[in-house]
Structure formats: structure tokens, C-alpha cells
Amino acid sequence: MTRLTIDEAQQRIRLFLTGDMVEALRAVDYESPPLADQPSGLTLEAARRAAVRFSHVEGASDCLYRVDAFDESLVMRLN
């Protein structure tokens, strides 16, 4: 069993909060392609419409996000 150091755990948390989570939140609102009888080829990365801003203090286990999607804004904190 491999044990994480505190620094490694903090690095993983930082990457999740400022990378993975931001990318997931950007995909909450996306453009739908027109109905067709074939796949559109449009990827979620290209279709996403949500804008995300965040505030994170390195070493902290939380992050504050502002998500602009569906013509609304949501401020949320993930601890």
C-alpha cells in the first residue's frame, strides 16, 4: 500500500478543485446539435457554454466557484 504525503494529498486536492471540477462545471450547459439521422460529431468540449471562475488558496481544501450558465449565475463553495 502506497501512502500519500501531505504535499501529495494537497496537490491532488488542488488539481481536483482547480482542474477536474472546473472542467465538469463548464459542461453543465452545452449547445445541443440539431436533430439528425447521423451523429453530429460535436464534442462536449466544443459545445459547452458555461463560464466558470474560481478562487482557491493553495493548501486549502475548499474552492469558491462562480458558474455562469443557463442565463444565470451561481456562486458555490466546495469543501
Secondary structure by P-SEA (a helix, b strand, c coil): cccccaaaaaaaaaaaaacaaaaaaaacbbbbcccccccccccccccccbbbbbcccccccbbbbbbbcccbbbbbbcc
